[in-house]
Amino acid sequence: MKTGNTIYVTALLLILTPVLAAADEAEWLVAPYLWLSDVSLDQSSGVSGSISASDLLDKTDLAGMIRMEAARNRWGFTVDYIFLGLSESTALPPSPPNLNILFDLDISIVEVGGLFRPSGTDSGVDYLFGVRNINVDKTLLLTPSGGGPTRRSDSDPQFTDAFAGARFLHRFDDNWDLTLRGDLSFGDSEGTVNLLATVGYRFNKTFALNLGYRHLDIEFEENISGEVETTDITLSGPMLGFMFRF
């Protein structure tokens, strides 16, 4: 993680954690999770490529994902952190046809926000709002397939957006539940869409598993070699969460 992003996360946690830690009846949730996502990248210059979920484990240098929430009565806060580092040895299909592309892509996303629960419980509709900080560290190596010099392009844009959305949780019984979430964010980026659907099974009051699907689409503009490029990164695939409540 970049130093600036580390400071951003640490400062927000230091500010928010004591607020709810002081609440005797706060409900806490810590949820590390696995996300086996397809990753695709498209640029307005014509550079594009993708990595399938089946190849992701072989091509990932480092991945870390965790969500933390705390709520009391109708109000709470949520923190979500994703880091995904893909190896520079990844080879993408030629695009355009006479060009071979290698890329090294690191993505870190930090989401910090509040939630409002009209029901005062974890069931029903929650309204979500906050900020999402996105770091993209990208290196592209472009080599003509018929021979010729390799062109290298490096960029490390960082964006901070405001997001707003909603989440719905329905409990079928004491064990099974369904969660749906959707939100949009705008600001420094050109827009981010985040969609999630999971089915959960609660083993006891402390531990549960969530299995579902998440789709995240990030679009942004950046200046590369004096030209404005539009980049679209999509992450989409199944996920498994380990839910600890206390």
Secondary structure as UniProt FT lines:
FT   HELIX           3..21
FT   TURN            24..25
FT   STRAND          27..35
FT   STRAND          38..43
FT   TURN            44..45
FT   STRAND          48..51
FT   HELIX           53..59
FT   STRAND          60..72
FT   TURN            73..74
FT   STRAND          75..86
FT   TURN            88..89
FT   STRAND          91..92
FT   TURN            97..98
FT   STRAND          99..116
FT   TURN            118..119
FT   STRAND          124..144
FT   TURN            145..146
FT   STRAND          151..155
FT   STRAND          158..171
FT   STRAND          176..187
FT   STRAND          191..202
FT   STRAND          207..224
FT   TURN            225..226
FT   STRAND          227..245
//
